[in-house]
Amino acid sequence: MTLKLEKGDGVFFLVCLALGILAERSFLHGLIGLSYPVFITAFYAVFFWRYRSFTFTNKKLGLLMVASIWLLSTSFFLHSNMILYMLNFLVIPVMVLIQLVLVTYPLHNQWHRWPFIQKLFLTVGAALAYVYRFLIHVAKFSVRGLEENKSATIRKVLIGVGISLPLLFVIVNLLVSADQQFGNLLGAFPRWLLGLKIEEQVLRTIAVAIYTLAIFGLLQVLRTKQQVPAEDPKPTGRISWDSVISLTVLTLLNIVYLLFVAVQFQYFFSETLKAGFTYAEFARRGFFELLFVTMLNLLIISTIVSYVDKTSKFLTLAIRSLLSLLVTFSGVMLYSAFLRLLMYEEAYGFTFARVLAHSFMVFLLVILCYSFMRIWMERLSLVRFYIISAIIFYTIINTIQLDQYVVDRNLERYSETGKIDIHYLNSLSYEGVEGLVELYKLNPGHPGLSELLLQRKREFMASEERWNSINMSSRSAEKAIMDLRIK
């Protein structure tokens, strides 16, 4: 299939080349900071300029994803949590791809169905095929130009170079022997070439080419007119669950959960727990199990709501009632897991993983509440809400400073109990360094704290900040530790 370039495609390729250079400068020169939001802003500026006459679809979700992508990119500039750093390095490109396909997909409100997932993979394949055809087209165009000029001048130049090389070899050796200064001048050229780091420059050039072709191919493919996928009038092979079987399963599950919840209330409101084991042991033994059971219940609820057969009104009402009871029991188990983790934090301190788990449980609670509404309101869509709420939850997690919250809670715990793990604070992002500074102000004599702060201070003094690595969290920590007088 031949490639037909339209008017303006050449200019657009040069714009994509500029984006490719910016991407290489942003992502391949040390830690990423300010450069990520700069690149995302430039990328979407180019996208909206190129698609200024394009009719977008799924605009509301598309705008939500653009806002989420931009906020996630600014987290590289504002925060410094390495777990989220590595995760976002993979998540943001995937979200950009999904958002671009979403707003150019011909169908409205079909993004939660399987054909949209297929469209994502087909788009990537089409972009790769377009890049391949583009490179072949450029190669043929270059060869055709050479054939038209018959390459006479180039052949003459090559012949002249071939004749000159032996003569230059003899003459240069004679001149070097005659004048030492001339020899030193020629010797400076190899040293200059070594200083250029040619291998690194070649790799960076390849990276620029990959970024440029990826952006150019993707944005060119999405502009092509797409046929609206044919919709089946009615799906024939729809999976369905028998209502009686579903009713039996729900009844047995609710009986087990009723007994479990009764035991939980005995733990919460009596002194039985103290006679067995400590709160910390109790929390550690059951948290993950309860969290897994809650997520399993959500899967059961969403599956039965979506695929159960609708027969008699009595069976429908009974199933809805049992599903509502299952949601209630799941909420109690989620609350139990929340308390268990809280007990564990009180015993062993706060960490990023534990606070993140608490946040995830709040997200699950929102999902449970919506699932309860869906049980009684059939017009609501579970999948759409799950996807949108997951995007919002992930964005919020990256926007708020969880590390700062962990530091503050550990300092409060230190004020009450005198216990704190300075090495864990040091392993956190730069908010942990500020926490160590605050701890030093509270207790300069804490064992090992002065040595740890001096080590971090030397690291700040030895580091050099580039524009792409500018990070507000790092600057704030550097200012705090430089202003601190360590004895």
C-alpha angles and dihedrals in degrees: 000000000000121000119236115200116203129215109286096024091107092055090046090052089055089051089051089049089056089050090049091053090047090050092052091048091046102047109025103052107077128293116357118242129133091004095074098061088040091055094044091050091049092045095053091043088058092043095053091044092052092045096040092124095038122113107231126209131205089026099169096054090039091057090046090054093047090053091047093049092050093048091048090051092050089055086073087060099040105034137034109204105145095206092057089039093060093040094051091048086068101029100053097058090048091049091049090053092048092047094050093049091043096058093042096044109115096226126073121227095000097110094106094061131090096251089066090057089051089050090057093057092042090052092053090049092048091050091052091048091049092051090050092051090045092054091048090049092051091048092050091046091052093049092046091054091052092050092051092055089041087227090254095143093049092051091051092050091051091050090051091051091049091053094045098051098072091043092049091049092056096040095047092051091051093049092048090053090049097048126028093195090058089051091052090050092053090046090058091065096068090047089051091050091051089051090057091066091221095188092055092047091051091052092048090049089052089050091052090050092050093049092046096049093044093053094041095047095046096047092044093051094049091054093061116103109262127206117239108251113247112249121220111239092224128355108244104195098048115162113238135181121219111248095222092051090047091049091052093049092049093048094053093045093050092050091055092045091048090058091046093050090050089056090047092055089050089056095045100047105031140054093248093107096060092057092058114037140328125282090248092054090045092051095046094050099053113025101090093040092054092046091051093048091051092052090047089053090052089054091050093048095048092046096050092044091052103039111024117117116250107225125143125005091241094056091044091051092045092051092048091049093050091046089052089050089050090053089051093051090046089053091052091049090048090051089049091052090048091054093045091055090046089054090049092051091050089053101041107017136252124301134178092250093052094047089047089052089052090052091049090054090055087053090051090051090056089049091051092051092051091046089054089054091048091055090066100029112058096185092069119095118224098191094052092049092046092052096045094044091048091054091048093045094050091047092050091049089055094043101051119066104248092168090056090050090051091050093048093049092048091050090050089049089050091053090053103038107015090234124126138145106226093182091058091050088050090053091056124085122282089291085071090057090053088049090055089051090052090048090052090054089052096044118005091180097060108135113266095356098111093050091049093051093047090052092051090046091055090049091054092048092051096046125093120210120219124196093253092053097050107137126176094209090055093048092049092050092046092052092048095051095042092052091050118097106217116199 
